Amino acid sequence: GREAMEERAGFLAGSLEEVKEKLNKLIDGQGEAEGVYRGQQKRNKEIITELFSDEELQEVMDKWLLQKKYSRILGLWVKGGQVEWGKLYEGQKPRRISLPTYPFARERYWVPMGEGESAVIPGTHHPAQADKLHPLLHENISDLWELKYRSRFTGEEFYLSDHVINGQRILPGAAYLEMAREAAVRGAC
């Protein structure tokens, strides 16, 4: 009932329990288990279209349906073939089983930066090198008498390289405000 995706998996099964079992095998990396089919449409679509025209492929599929060669149909579908699934059912179609939607992984993947540029500390949303307190406050040099922070910029940071006036990289006013805000928050702790 859903649109066929690029990555495909299919199962030959006689019961819902068997589908669950085969799905678990696929999850566990046993994609080659009996009755478990897996493939990529993009990788195989060109080969399928070279071997068969749309009409020829449909004729082959219809023959396999009549001969109940379901493993061949499923094997071709996971490789990018089009199947008219409604032809599988004579008379009354079975009711659809409601399945959950795709649960997107909650992992984050950050693009590695070049040397001297900001990287991302795992678990944060702010680019900062692991030894820096904040992208704009790099080091706490406070003592008992005053709250002080030190920052050293290479000039390659996006907020400097993107803010050039008369050929000079200038720290934007908003960055000064963010530095003051972050210093106040850290000083209140």
Secondary structure by P-SEA (a helix, b strand, c coil): ccccccbbbbbbcccaaaaaaaaaaaaacccccccbbbbbccccaaaaaaaccaaaaaaaaaaaaaacaaaaaaaaaaacccccccccccccccbbbbbbccccccbbbbccccccbbbbcccccccccccccccccccccccccbbbbbbbbccccaaaaaccccccccccaaaaaaaaaaaaaaaac
